[in-house]
């Protein structure tokens, strides 16, 4: 997940510098979570649910893929 950190401490891989600066400024508050799925439709359904929850509390899902 070092691609979420700005240079020089992070690895390249993400083009959104604003997200990288946000993560660096709030690193103690950031919770990294990853979920593995066997099929793409399961991942899409999970992300849909996360987006739904974020509509109630945007802090829950700040950076969708």
mmCIF file of the N, C-alpha and C atoms, coordinates in Angstrom:
data_MODEL
# 
_entry.id   MODEL 
# 
loop_
_atom_site.group_PDB 
_atom_site.id 
_atom_site.type_symbol 
_atom_site.label_atom_id 
_atom_site.label_alt_id 
_atom_site.label_comp_id 
_atom_site.label_asym_id 
_atom_site.label_entity_id 
_atom_site.label_seq_id 
_atom_site.pdbx_PDB_ins_code 
_atom_site.Cartn_x 
_atom_site.Cartn_y 
_atom_site.Cartn_z 
_atom_site.occupancy 
_atom_site.B_iso_or_equiv 
_atom_site.pdbx_formal_charge 
_atom_site.auth_seq_id 
_atom_site.auth_comp_id 
_atom_site.auth_asym_id 
_atom_site.auth_atom_id 
_atom_site.pdbx_PDB_model_num 
ATOM 1   N N  . UNK A 1 1  ? 0.814   -1.195  0.000   1.00 0.00 ? 1  UNK A N  1 
ATOM 2   C CA . UNK A 1 1  ? 0.000   0.000   0.000   1.00 0.00 ? 1  UNK A CA 1 
ATOM 3   C C  . UNK A 1 1  ? 0.855   1.256   0.000   1.00 0.00 ? 1  UNK A C  1 
ATOM 4   N N  . UNK A 1 2  ? 2.137   1.111   -0.182  1.00 0.00 ? 2  UNK A N  1 
ATOM 5   C CA . UNK A 1 2  ? 2.986   2.306   -0.201  1.00 0.00 ? 2  UNK A CA 1 
ATOM 6   C C  . UNK A 1 2  ? 2.701   3.185   -1.410  1.00 0.00 ? 2  UNK A C  1 
ATOM 7   N N  . UNK A 1 3  ? 1.914   2.685   -2.358  1.00 0.00 ? 3  UNK A N  1 
ATOM 8   C CA . UNK A 1 3  ? 1.546   3.527   -3.502  1.00 0.00 ? 3  UNK A CA 1 
ATOM 9   C C  . UNK A 1 3  ? 0.602   4.644   -3.086  1.00 0.00 ? 3  UNK A C  1 
ATOM 10  N N  . UNK A 1 4  ? 0.056   4.567   -1.856  1.00 0.00 ? 4  UNK A N  1 
ATOM 11  C CA . UNK A 1 4  ? -0.801  5.632   -1.350  1.00 0.00 ? 4  UNK A CA 1 
ATOM 12  C C  . UNK A 1 4  ? -0.011  6.745   -0.666  1.00 0.00 ? 4  UNK A C  1 
ATOM 13  N N  . UNK A 1 5  ? 1.285   6.574   -0.518  1.00 0.00 ? 5  UNK A N  1 
ATOM 14  C CA . UNK A 1 5  ? 2.113   7.581   0.134   1.00 0.00 ? 5  UNK A CA 1 
ATOM 15  C C  . UNK A 1 5  ? 2.844   8.422   -0.905  1.00 0.00 ? 5  UNK A C  1 
ATOM 16  N N  . UNK A 1 6  ? 3.036   9.711   -0.614  1.00 0.00 ? 6  UNK A N  1 
ATOM 17  C CA . UNK A 1 6  ? 3.742   10.570  -1.580  1.00 0.00 ? 6  UNK A CA 1 
ATOM 18  C C  . UNK A 1 6  ? 5.228   10.240  -1.632  1.00 0.00 ? 6  UNK A C  1 
ATOM 19  N N  . UNK A 1 7  ? 5.864   10.619  -2.717  1.00 0.00 ? 7  UNK A N  1 
ATOM 20  C CA . UNK A 1 7  ? 7.315   10.458  -2.852  1.00 0.00 ? 7  UNK A CA 1 
ATOM 21  C C  . UNK A 1 7  ? 7.992   11.372  -1.845  1.00 0.00 ? 7  UNK A C  1 
ATOM 22  N N  . UNK A 1 8  ? 9.109   11.060  -1.300  1.00 0.00 ? 8  UNK A N  1 
ATOM 23  C CA . UNK A 1 8  ? 9.974   9.927   -1.626  1.00 0.00 ? 8  UNK A CA 1 
ATOM 24  C C  . UNK A 1 8  ? 9.703   8.684   -0.780  1.00 0.00 ? 8  UNK A C  1 
ATOM 25  N N  . UNK A 1 9  ? 8.743   8.726   0.156   1.00 0.00 ? 9  UNK A N  1 
ATOM 26  C CA . UNK A 1 9  ? 8.531   7.552   1.013   1.00 0.00 ? 9  UNK A CA 1 
ATOM 27  C C  . UNK A 1 9  ? 7.640   6.501   0.375   1.00 0.00 ? 9  UNK A C  1 
ATOM 28  N N  . UNK A 1 10 ? 6.842   6.884   -0.594  1.00 0.00 ? 10 UNK A N  1 
ATOM 29  C CA . UNK A 1 10 ? 5.933   5.940   -1.234  1.00 0.00 ? 10 UNK A CA 1 
ATOM 30  C C  . UNK A 1 10 ? 6.473   5.412   -2.541  1.00 0.00 ? 10 UNK A C  1 
ATOM 31  N N  . UNK A 1 11 ? 5.894   4.331   -2.977  1.00 0.00 ? 11 UNK A N  1 
ATOM 32  C CA . UNK A 1 11 ? 6.238   3.759   -4.282  1.00 0.00 ? 11 UNK A CA 1 
ATOM 33  C C  . UNK A 1 11 ? 5.317   4.364   -5.324  1.00 0.00 ? 11 UNK A C  1 
ATOM 34  N N  . UNK A 1 12 ? 5.821   4.522   -6.513  1.00 0.00 ? 12 UNK A N  1 
ATOM 35  C CA . UNK A 1 12 ? 4.957   5.060   -7.561  1.00 0.00 ? 12 UNK A CA 1 
ATOM 36  C C  . UNK A 1 12 ? 3.898   4.032   -7.912  1.00 0.00 ? 12 UNK A C  1 
ATOM 37  N N  . UNK A 1 13 ? 2.841   4.484   -8.521  1.00 0.00 ? 13 UNK A N  1 
ATOM 38  C CA . UNK A 1 13 ? 1.785   3.557   -8.900  1.00 0.00 ? 13 UNK A CA 1 
ATOM 39  C C  . UNK A 1 13 ? 0.429   4.226   -8.949  1.00 0.00 ? 13 UNK A C  1 
ATOM 40  N N  . UNK A 1 14 ? 0.284   5.348   -8.289  1.00 0.00 ? 14 UNK A N  1 
ATOM 41  C CA . UNK A 1 14 ? -0.977  6.081   -8.313  1.00 0.00 ? 14 UNK A CA 1 
ATOM 42  C C  . UNK A 1 14 ? -0.703  7.485   -8.816  1.00 0.00 ? 14 UNK A C  1 
ATOM 43  N N  . UNK A 1 15 ? -1.583  7.962   -9.686  1.00 0.00 ? 15 UNK A N  1 
ATOM 44  C CA . UNK A 1 15 ? -1.400  9.281   -10.277 1.00 0.00 ? 15 UNK A CA 1 
ATOM 45  C C  . UNK A 1 15 ? -2.049  10.391  -9.467  1.00 0.00 ? 15 UNK A C  1 
ATOM 46  N N  . UNK A 1 16 ? -2.887  10.061  -8.499  1.00 0.00 ? 16 UNK A N  1 
ATOM 47  C CA . UNK A 1 16 ? -3.633  11.081  -7.793  1.00 0.00 ? 16 UNK A CA 1 
ATOM 48  C C  . UNK A 1 16 ? -2.835  11.597  -6.592  1.00 0.00 ? 16 UNK A C  1 
ATOM 49  N N  . UNK A 1 17 ? -2.123  12.684  -6.815  1.00 0.00 ? 17 UNK A N  1 
ATOM 50  C CA . UNK A 1 17 ? -1.265  13.258  -5.788  1.00 0.00 ? 17 UNK A CA 1 
ATOM 51  C C  . UNK A 1 17 ? -2.064  13.769  -4.586  1.00 0.00 ? 17 UNK A C  1 
ATOM 52  N N  . UNK A 1 18 ? -3.287  14.253  -4.826  1.00 0.00 ? 18 UNK A N  1 
ATOM 53  C CA . UNK A 1 18 ? -4.126  14.726  -3.718  1.00 0.00 ? 18 UNK A CA 1 
ATOM 54  C C  . UNK A 1 18 ? -4.420  13.600  -2.731  1.00 0.00 ? 18 UNK A C  1 
ATOM 55  N N  . UNK A 1 19 ? -4.717  12.409  -3.231  1.00 0.00 ? 19 UNK A N  1 
ATOM 56  C CA . UNK A 1 19 ? -4.970  11.267  -2.351  1.00 0.00 ? 19 UNK A CA 1 
ATOM 57  C C  . UNK A 1 19 ? -3.711  10.920  -1.561  1.00 0.00 ? 19 UNK A C  1 
ATOM 58  N N  . UNK A 1 20 ? -2.581  10.962  -2.229  1.00 0.00 ? 20 UNK A N  1 
ATOM 59  C CA . UNK A 1 20 ? -1.321  10.619  -1.571  1.00 0.00 ? 20 UNK A CA 1 
ATOM 60  C C  . UNK A 1 20 ? -1.003  11.599  -0.451  1.00 0.00 ? 20 UNK A C  1 
ATOM 61  N N  . UNK A 1 21 ? -1.232  12.884  -0.690  1.00 0.00 ? 21 UNK A N  1 
ATOM 62  C CA . UNK A 1 21 ? -0.995  13.888  0.352   1.00 0.00 ? 21 UNK A CA 1 
ATOM 63  C C  . UNK A 1 21 ? -1.978  13.699  1.511   1.00 0.00 ? 21 UNK A C  1 
ATOM 64  N N  . UNK A 1 22 ? -3.227  13.405  1.204   1.00 0.00 ? 22 UNK A N  1 
ATOM 65  C CA . UNK A 1 22 ? -4.230  13.174  2.257   1.00 0.00 ? 22 UNK A CA 1 
ATOM 66  C C  . UNK A 1 22 ? -3.803  12.011  3.146   1.00 0.00 ? 22 UNK A C  1 
ATOM 67  N N  . UNK A 1 23 ? -3.419  10.912  2.541   1.00 0.00 ? 23 UNK A N  1 
ATOM 68  C CA . UNK A 1 23 ? -3.012  9.735   3.303   1.00 0.00 ? 23 UNK A CA 1 
ATOM 69  C C  . UNK A 1 23 ? -1.804  10.061  4.175   1.00 0.00 ? 23 UNK A C  1 
ATOM 70  N N  . UNK A 1 24 ? -0.832  10.781  3.638   1.00 0.00 ? 24 UNK A N  1 
ATOM 71  C CA . UNK A 1 24 ? 0.351   11.134  4.428   1.00 0.00 ? 24 UNK A CA 1 
ATOM 72  C C  . UNK A 1 24 ? -0.023  12.011  5.619   1.00 0.00 ? 24 UNK A C  1 
ATOM 73  N N  . UNK A 1 25 ? -0.933  12.944  5.419   1.00 0.00 ? 25 UNK A N  1 
ATOM 74  C CA . UNK A 1 25 ? -1.335  13.856  6.491   1.00 0.00 ? 25 UNK A CA 1 
ATOM 75  C C  . UNK A 1 25 ? -2.177  13.160  7.565   1.00 0.00 ? 25 UNK A C  1 
ATOM 76  N N  . UNK A 1 26 ? -2.860  12.091  7.192   1.00 0.00 ? 26 UNK A N  1 
ATOM 77  C CA . UNK A 1 26 ? -3.767  11.409  8.114   1.00 0.00 ? 26 UNK A CA 1 
ATOM 78  C C  . UNK A 1 26 ? -3.363  9.952   8.344   1.00 0.00 ? 26 UNK A C  1 
ATOM 79  N N  . UNK A 1 27 ? -2.105  9.660   8.217   1.00 0.00 ? 27 UNK A N  1 
ATOM 80  C CA . UNK A 1 27 ? -1.638  8.274   8.244   1.00 0.00 ? 27 UNK A CA 1 
ATOM 81  C C  . UNK A 1 27 ? -2.046  7.531   9.519   1.00 0.00 ? 27 UNK A C  1 
ATOM 82  N N  . UNK A 1 28 ? -2.038  8.200   10.654  1.00 0.00 ? 28 UNK A N  1 
ATOM 83  C CA . UNK A 1 28 ? -2.400  7.528   11.913  1.00 0.00 ? 28 UNK A CA 1 
ATOM 84  C C  . UNK A 1 28 ? -3.874  7.146   11.938  1.00 0.00 ? 28 UNK A C  1 
ATOM 85  N N  . UNK A 1 29 ? -4.688  7.782   11.107  1.00 0.00 ? 29 UNK A N  1 
ATOM 86  C CA . UNK A 1 29 ? -6.120  7.529   11.094  1.00 0.00 ? 29 UNK A CA 1 
ATOM 87  C C  . UNK A 1 29 ? -6.553  6.574   9.979   1.00 0.00 ? 29 UNK A C  1 
ATOM 88  N N  . UNK A 1 30 ? -5.661  6.309   9.046   1.00 0.00 ? 30 UNK A N  1 
ATOM 89  C CA . UNK A 1 30 ? -6.017  5.502   7.877   1.00 0.00 ? 30 UNK A CA 1 
ATOM 90  C C  . UNK A 1 30 ? -6.048  4.029   8.246   1.00 0.00 ? 30 UNK A C  1 
ATOM 91  N N  . UNK A 1 31 ? -7.115  3.365   7.849   1.00 0.00 ? 31 UNK A N  1 
ATOM 92  C CA . UNK A 1 31 ? -7.243  1.924   8.045   1.00 0.00 ? 31 UNK A CA 1 
ATOM 93  C C  . UNK A 1 31 ? -7.210  1.271   6.666   1.00 0.00 ? 31 UNK A C  1 
ATOM 94  N N  . UNK A 1 32 ? -6.197  0.464   6.446   1.00 0.00 ? 32 UNK A N  1 
ATOM 95  C CA . UNK A 1 32 ? -6.085  -0.262  5.179   1.00 0.00 ? 32 UNK A CA 1 
ATOM 96  C C  . UNK A 1 32 ? -6.857  -1.561  5.301   1.00 0.00 ? 32 UNK A C  1 
ATOM 97  N N  . UNK A 1 33 ? -7.735  -1.813  4.362   1.00 0.00 ? 33 UNK A N  1 
ATOM 98  C CA . UNK A 1 33 ? -8.450  -3.085  4.353   1.00 0.00 ? 33 UNK A CA 1 
ATOM 99  C C  . UNK A 1 33 ? -8.450  -3.612  2.927   1.00 0.00 ? 33 UNK A C  1 
ATOM 100 N N  . UNK A 1 34 ? -8.210  -4.880  2.799   1.00 0.00 ? 34 UNK A N  1 
ATOM 101 C CA . UNK A 1 34 ? -8.310  -5.530  1.504   1.00 0.00 ? 34 UNK A CA 1 
ATOM 102 C C  . UNK A 1 34 ? -9.173  -6.772  1.655   1.00 0.00 ? 34 UNK A C  1 
ATOM 103 N N  . UNK A 1 35 ? -9.910  -7.089  0.618   1.00 0.00 ? 35 UNK A N  1 
ATOM 104 C CA . UNK A 1 35 ? -10.776 -8.258  0.625   1.00 0.00 ? 35 UNK A CA 1 
ATOM 105 C C  . UNK A 1 35 ? -10.518 -9.014  -0.674  1.00 0.00 ? 35 UNK A C  1 
ATOM 106 N N  . UNK A 1 36 ? -10.315 -10.297 -0.573  1.00 0.00 ? 36 UNK A N  1 
ATOM 107 C CA . UNK A 1 36 ? -10.081 -11.128 -1.759  1.00 0.00 ? 36 UNK A CA 1 
ATOM 108 C C  . UNK A 1 36 ? -11.395 -11.788 -2.184  1.00 0.00 ? 36 UNK A C  1 
ATOM 109 N N  . UNK A 1 37 ? -11.620 -11.829 -3.475  1.00 0.00 ? 37 UNK A N  1 
ATOM 110 C CA . UNK A 1 37 ? -12.824 -12.453 -4.029  1.00 0.00 ? 37 UNK A CA 1 
ATOM 111 C C  . UNK A 1 37 ? -12.435 -13.434 -5.117  1.00 0.00 ? 37 UNK A C  1 
ATOM 112 N N  . UNK A 1 38 ? -13.219 -14.480 -5.233  1.00 0.00 ? 38 UNK A N  1 
ATOM 113 C CA . UNK A 1 38 ? -12.956 -15.493 -6.252  1.00 0.00 ? 38 UNK A CA 1 
ATOM 114 C C  . UNK A 1 38 ? -13.408 -15.020 -7.634  1.00 0.00 ? 38 UNK A C  1 
ATOM 115 N N  . UNK A 1 39 ? -14.485 -14.234 -7.674  1.00 0.00 ? 39 UNK A N  1 
ATOM 116 C CA . UNK A 1 39 ? -14.996 -13.780 -8.963  1.00 0.00 ? 39 UNK A CA 1 
ATOM 117 C C  . UNK A 1 39 ? -15.285 -12.276 -8.911  1.00 0.00 ? 39 UNK A C  1 
ATOM 118 N N  . UNK A 1 40 ? -15.199 -11.662 -10.064 1.00 0.00 ? 40 UNK A N  1 
ATOM 119 C CA . UNK A 1 40 ? -15.348 -10.216 -10.183 1.00 0.00 ? 40 UNK A CA 1 
ATOM 120 C C  . UNK A 1 40 ? -16.707 -9.718  -9.686  1.00 0.00 ? 40 UNK A C  1 
ATOM 121 N N  . UNK A 1 41 ? -17.764 -10.463 -9.931  1.00 0.00 ? 41 UNK A N  1 
ATOM 122 C CA . UNK A 1 41 ? -19.091 -9.995  -9.519  1.00 0.00 ? 41 UNK A CA 1 
ATOM 123 C C  . UNK A 1 41 ? -19.200 -9.859  -7.994  1.00 0.00 ? 41 UNK A C  1 
ATOM 124 N N  . UNK A 1 42 ? -18.490 -10.697 -7.251  1.00 0.00 ? 42 UNK A N  1 
ATOM 125 C CA . UNK A 1 42 ? -18.480 -10.568 -5.793  1.00 0.00 ? 42 UNK A CA 1 
ATOM 126 C C  . UNK A 1 42 ? -17.786 -9.274  -5.368  1.00 0.00 ? 42 UNK A C  1 
ATOM 127 N N  . UNK A 1 43 ? -16.695 -8.940  -6.021  1.00 0.00 ? 43 UNK A N  1 
ATOM 128 C CA . UNK A 1 43 ? -15.976 -7.701  -5.712  1.00 0.00 ? 43 UNK A CA 1 
ATOM 129 C C  . UNK A 1 43 ? -16.843 -6.488  -6.027  1.00 0.00 ? 43 UNK A C  1 
ATOM 130 N N  . UNK A 1 44 ? -17.547 -6.535  -7.133  1.00 0.00 ? 44 UNK A N  1 
ATOM 131 C CA . UNK A 1 44 ? -18.428 -5.426  -7.529  1.00 0.00 ? 44 UNK A CA 1 
ATOM 132 C C  . UNK A 1 44 ? -19.555 -5.260  -6.512  1.00 0.00 ? 44 UNK A C  1 
ATOM 133 N N  . UNK A 1 45 ? -20.128 -6.364  -6.059  1.00 0.00 ? 45 UNK A N  1 
ATOM 134 C CA . UNK A 1 45 ? -21.203 -6.304  -5.071  1.00 0.00 ? 45 UNK A CA 1 
ATOM 135 C C  . UNK A 1 45 ? -20.695 -5.732  -3.745  1.00 0.00 ? 45 UNK A C  1 
ATOM 136 N N  . UNK A 1 46 ? -19.499 -6.118  -3.333  1.00 0.00 ? 46 UNK A N  1 
ATOM 137 C CA . UNK A 1 46 ? -18.922 -5.605  -2.090  1.00 0.00 ? 46 UNK A CA 1 
ATOM 138 C C  . UNK A 1 46 ? -18.663 -4.100  -2.206  1.00 0.00 ? 46 UNK A C  1 
ATOM 139 N N  . UNK A 1 47 ? -18.085 -3.675  -3.318  1.00 0.00 ? 47 UNK A N  1 
ATOM 140 C CA . UNK A 1 47 ? -17.817 -2.246  -3.492  1.00 0.00 ? 47 UNK A CA 1 
ATOM 141 C C  . UNK A 1 47 ? -19.121 -1.451  -3.530  1.00 0.00 ? 47 UNK A C  1 
ATOM 142 N N  . UNK A 1 48 ? -20.140 -2.011  -4.127  1.00 0.00 ? 48 UNK A N  1 
ATOM 143 C CA . UNK A 1 48 ? -21.442 -1.350  -4.153  1.00 0.00 ? 48 UNK A CA 1 
ATOM 144 C C  . UNK A 1 48 ? -21.975 -1.135  -2.745  1.00 0.00 ? 48 UNK A C  1 
ATOM 145 N N  . UNK A 1 49 ? -21.838 -2.150  -1.905  1.00 0.00 ? 49 UNK A N  1 
ATOM 146 C CA . UNK A 1 49 ? -22.282 -2.039  -0.517  1.00 0.00 ? 49 UNK A CA 1 
ATOM 147 C C  . UNK A 1 49 ? -21.453 -1.000  0.249   1.00 0.00 ? 49 UNK A C  1 
ATOM 148 N N  . UNK A 1 50 ? -20.146 -0.981  0.016   1.00 0.00 ? 50 UNK A N  1 
ATOM 149 C CA . UNK A 1 50 ? -19.291 0.016   0.666   1.00 0.00 ? 50 UNK A CA 1 
ATOM 150 C C  . UNK A 1 50 ? -19.687 1.438   0.250   1.00 0.00 ? 50 UNK A C  1 
ATOM 151 N N  . UNK A 1 51 ? -19.977 1.615   -1.027  1.00 0.00 ? 51 UNK A N  1 
ATOM 152 C CA . UNK A 1 51 ? -20.407 2.937   -1.503  1.00 0.00 ? 51 UNK A CA 1 
ATOM 153 C C  . UNK A 1 51 ? -21.730 3.339   -0.862  1.00 0.00 ? 51 UNK A C  1 
ATOM 154 N N  . UNK A 1 52 ? -22.626 2.383   -0.692  1.00 0.00 ? 52 UNK A N  1 
ATOM 155 C CA . UNK A 1 52 ? -23.910 2.655   -0.063  1.00 0.00 ? 52 UNK A CA 1 
ATOM 156 C C  . UNK A 1 52 ? -23.702 3.111   1.381   1.00 0.00 ? 52 UNK A C  1 
ATOM 157 N N  . UNK A 1 53 ? -22.837 2.420   2.103   1.00 0.00 ? 53 UNK A N  1 
ATOM 158 C CA . UNK A 1 53 ? -22.532 2.798   3.481   1.00 0.00 ? 53 UNK A CA 1 
ATOM 159 C C  . UNK A 1 53 ? -21.857 4.162   3.534   1.00 0.00 ? 53 UNK A C  1 
ATOM 160 N N  . UNK A 1 54 ? -21.010 4.455   2.560   1.00 0.00 ? 54 UNK A N  1 
ATOM 161 C CA . UNK A 1 54 ? -20.300 5.732   2.529   1.00 0.00 ? 54 UNK A CA 1 
ATOM 162 C C  . UNK A 1 54 ? -21.239 6.899   2.285   1.00 0.00 ? 54 UNK A C  1 
ATOM 163 N N  . UNK A 1 55 ? -22.374 6.645   1.663   1.00 0.00 ? 55 UNK A N  1 
ATOM 164 C CA . UNK A 1 55 ? -23.328 7.732   1.462   1.00 0.00 ? 55 UNK A CA 1 
ATOM 165 C C  . UNK A 1 55 ? -23.874 8.206   2.807   1.00 0.00 ? 55 UNK A C  1 
ATOM 166 N N  . UNK A 1 56 ? -23.851 7.327   3.812   1.00 0.00 ? 56 UNK A N  1 
ATOM 167 C CA . UNK A 1 56 ? -24.279 7.685   5.156   1.00 0.00 ? 56 UNK A CA 1 
ATOM 168 C C  . UNK A 1 56 ? -23.126 8.246   5.989   1.00 0.00 ? 56 UNK A C  1 
ATOM 169 N N  . UNK A 1 57 ? -21.925 7.766   5.729   1.00 0.00 ? 57 UNK A N  1 
ATOM 170 C CA . UNK A 1 57 ? -20.742 8.224   6.458   1.00 0.00 ? 57 UNK A CA 1 
ATOM 171 C C  . UNK A 1 57 ? -19.542 8.195   5.513   1.00 0.00 ? 57 UNK A C  1 
ATOM 172 N N  . UNK A 1 58 ? -19.225 9.314   4.856   1.00 0.00 ? 58 UNK A N  1 
ATOM 173 C CA . UNK A 1 58 ? -18.148 9.350   3.857   1.00 0.00 ? 58 UNK A CA 1 
ATOM 174 C C  . UNK A 1 58 ? -16.781 8.936   4.388   1.00 0.00 ? 58 UNK A C  1 
ATOM 175 N N  . UNK A 1 59 ? -16.565 9.009   5.695   1.00 0.00 ? 59 UNK A N  1 
ATOM 176 C CA . UNK A 1 59 ? -15.268 8.618   6.243   1.00 0.00 ? 59 UNK A CA 1 
ATOM 177 C C  . UNK A 1 59 ? -15.040 7.112   6.139   1.00 0.00 ? 59 UNK A C  1 
ATOM 178 N N  . UNK A 1 60 ? -16.089 6.337   5.919   1.00 0.00 ? 60 UNK A N  1 
ATOM 179 C CA . UNK A 1 60 ? -15.947 4.882   5.845   1.00 0.00 ? 60 UNK A CA 1 
ATOM 180 C C  . UNK A 1 60 ? -15.303 4.402   4.550   1.00 0.00 ? 60 UNK A C  1 
ATOM 181 N N  . UNK A 1 61 ? -15.460 5.164   3.499   1.00 0.00 ? 61 UNK A N  1 
ATOM 182 C CA . UNK A 1 61 ? -14.997 4.697   2.194   1.00 0.00 ? 61 UNK A CA 1 
ATOM 183 C C  . UNK A 1 61 ? -14.570 5.906   1.370   1.00 0.00 ? 61 UNK A C  1 
ATOM 184 N N  . UNK A 1 62 ? -13.407 6.431   1.698   1.00 0.00 ? 62 UNK A N  1 
ATOM 185 C CA . UNK A 1 62 ? -12.966 7.679   1.087   1.00 0.00 ? 62 UNK A CA 1 
ATOM 186 C C  . UNK A 1 62 ? -12.404 7.507   -0.315  1.00 0.00 ? 62 UNK A C  1 
ATOM 187 N N  . UNK A 1 63 ? -11.687 6.440   -0.571  1.00 0.00 ? 63 UNK A N  1 
ATOM 188 C CA . UNK A 1 63 ? -11.006 6.269   -1.858  1.00 0.00 ? 63 UNK A CA 1 
ATOM 189 C C  . UNK A 1 63 ? -11.424 4.989   -2.562  1.00 0.00 ? 63 UNK A C  1 
ATOM 190 N N  . UNK A 1 64 ? -12.540 5.008   -3.263  1.00 0.00 ? 64 UNK A N  1 
ATOM 191 C CA . UNK A 1 64 ? -12.928 3.796   -3.996  1.00 0.00 ? 64 UNK A CA 1 
ATOM 192 C C  . UNK A 1 64 ? -11.958 3.522   -5.136  1.00 0.00 ? 64 UNK A C  1 
ATOM 193 N N  . UNK A 1 65 ? -11.921 2.275   -5.559  1.00 0.00 ? 65 UNK A N  1 
ATOM 194 C CA . UNK A 1 65 ? -11.029 1.901   -6.655  1.00 0.00 ? 65 UNK A CA 1 
ATOM 195 C C  . UNK A 1 65 ? -11.619 2.306   -7.987  1.00 0.00 ? 65 UNK A C  1 
# 
